[in-house]
């Protein structure tokens, strides 16, 4: 097997953007490994529009957005292997993969970029009681069946969870003639984007029941009905609030989990909140030369942000190799801390020596906040105080740090991101 | 004067818009952070429109469907008429992004165009 400087695991939006950026930063030895039969990842089945407003200043569908990046990869002559499953990544950056043509093979890479994306939370992980009949799908599986394979999973649909894929599928199934009876959401707020509530549910009079969950599933061979109940503040069902809905399909859109089995076996340190690797300003994990970006790092709401982040990872991987694989400065790093309302930050540490002029720090909030402030503290001094009309856990927030401001404060130990009422 | 509150669908920001109406016409829009929001609000209160995306059956390719969209936004009331024509259409490979699959779909003046590629086998 040919050896490569940079091996990118995953050919979805993150992997493609990382590859392009690494190539444009001057590296000519890049390989993308993709397990599907084409590049583009999940975008290929996201046929709805709304992608690319930030990146291309126009509204594209998923396949169109992916195609822009694919064409660029072809143009730049970046190598890729399809139908290839990565089996293992070692801490020394040796990647083991297999496919039908090459069998099993290993590549000793100088840098690895993790871009494996995420997976949907399954029924098993949700602990829904009741029978285990056919007709229960994750929203993404249904999306693939309808949009790629051309099959309708059913005609009478109940959706549990108000994540974006669930909302998109509520509209998609309705357009294809199904009756979507309701979307039930355990939390008191939606997990999806506001615009999707409007254009996927409100447009088609599909009810959204917040603080509701499925407490029973009926049907022996195939699903016949579900029972929905209201939940209290403790998220436990309230007796007496049960309602029965007949249905032949139950879709689950209950959150996404970064797919990090490979990262774990490589010995990469994980962030318990995001389920993704802990990274520094270069999006580098605790293992020098292994970078992460996109949904494997933390679940994004917009693909535009994935592309932006992945570009940084690709660029940094190329720079890492250019510098002779110099590890980052591990001492004297500035710690980035999420507090009161902010759940996490990516990155978690900043080495001003390796930082670019502007650094985007992304985070999510843990609750719905109206007319609140995103505050940033350098040690104990508040340096940023931006008002936001609304923030919700379904949407990613960001702040931008300037290198010269960090450098000016020698001895800065801690940057704190906080949500404040005033 | 009537007041209507909307959530902008122009982009994923989802700005809260407040539209003041007089005799069914929008006289002012507040809460938008870009021009798109203003345009959306004025249209939404008089003649709401949407882009429709779906798939069309594809023949002669290793894929069974090709994804499509309306080339422009169409009146909301026409969505299901458009879907009916989309579901009756059959595309023949090869198909490339941007190819017109249905001209003037459901009399809307908008075309159905491919958003994916389908190679010939």
Interface residues (C-beta under 8 A of the other chain):
Chain A: X44 X47 X48 X49 X50 X53 X59 X60 X61 X62 X63 X64 X67 X146 X147 X148 X149 X150 X175 X176 X193 X194 X195 X197 X198 X199 X203 X301 X302 X389 X390 X395
Chain B: X6 X7 X8 X9 X10 X11 X12 X14 X16 X50 X51 X52 X53 X54 X55 X57 X63 X64 X65 X67 X68 X69 X76 X79 X80 X83 X87 X97 X115 X116 X117
